[in-house]
């Protein structure tokens, strides 16, 4: 069940868990400080978001504003925010992915089955 067939070294498991927790906290802090930008309408609307998912800026080009067609502008805003969210999600996956991989039994990590 465990590598080597014996009982796991509990102190080693606790140390690995603490190291992973510290790495996760550091990664979350990094994500909160990094920003990504999504755009729509060929750059007419842009949305900036942190890796933590907080919308920090929304820019709309004056040429995107047509008082007779607010629906298109609304759609562009939604599309830009979605694009920023997609970029933020990718940033999270790129940043946290290596940490999540460390939980697996194959190749190291905590060495616990199913994790």
N, C-alpha and C positions, 0 to 999 in steps of 0.2 A: 504494500500500500504506500509506504514511504520509501524514498531512495535509500538503498542499502538494506531494506527490509526491517530495520529497527524502529524504535520510537523516535519521533522528531525531537531535536534539541530545542526545548521551549525557549531558552534564553536567546538562542540564535534566531528563532522565529520572531520573537518580540523585538529584537534589534532590527531585523529586516523590515518589520512592520513600521517601526518608528522612523527608519530611514525613508521608507516610501511615503509616509505621512508628511515628513518634512519636504520631500520633493514635490508632493501634491500641493502643499501650501505655497511653495515657491512658484510653481507653475500657475496657480490661480492668481497670485499677485501679479505675475508677469502678464497674464491675460487681461487683467483689469486695467493695466496701463497701456496696452497696445491697442491701436485703432486700425480699422479697415474701412474702406469706402465702397459703397455700391452706387451704381448709376443706372439711369434709364433715359430713354429718348435721346440717345447719342450724347449724353452728358448734360442735357437740359436740367435734369434733376439729379442731385447726388445726396446720399445719406451716409453719415459717418457714425460708426458704432464701435464700442469697445469689444474686446474679446469676451467680456463678461455679459454682453448683450445690451448694454446701455446705449441708447441713441444719444449722441452728443452734438450732432449738427445736421442740418437739412438746408441745402442750397437749391434755390430755384432761379434759373436764368430768366430775366425779364421777358425774353421772347417766348417763353413757355406759358406765359399768362395771357389767356384770351378770355375776357369776361363773358363771352358768349359760349364758351366751351370749357366750363370748369370740370366736367367729367373726365376729360382727357388729362388735365393737370392732376386730378385726384388719382387717376390710374398710374400716372408717372411717379407720383410720390409713393404709392403702395409698391410699385415695381422696384424703385430705388431702395426702399427699406428692406424688401425681400432679398434683393441682391446683396445688401450689406449684411443681412442676417446669414445668408448662405456663406459669405466670406468669413464671417465671425465663427460660424460652425466649423468651417474648414480649418481656421486658425486653432480652434479648440482641439480638433482631431489631430492636427499636426503636433500640437504642444503636449497634449495629454496622452496621445496614443502610445508613445514609448513607455509611459508610466503604467498604463493599463496592461500592456504586454508583460510587464514584470510580475503580474499576479499569477500568470500561468505556471503550471507544474513543469511543462516542457521547457528546457533551457534555463532553468533557475527560478527566480522569483521566490515565492514563499514555499514552493514545493508541495502545496496542498492540492489533493485531487479536486478537480472541478473549479479551481480558482486560477 
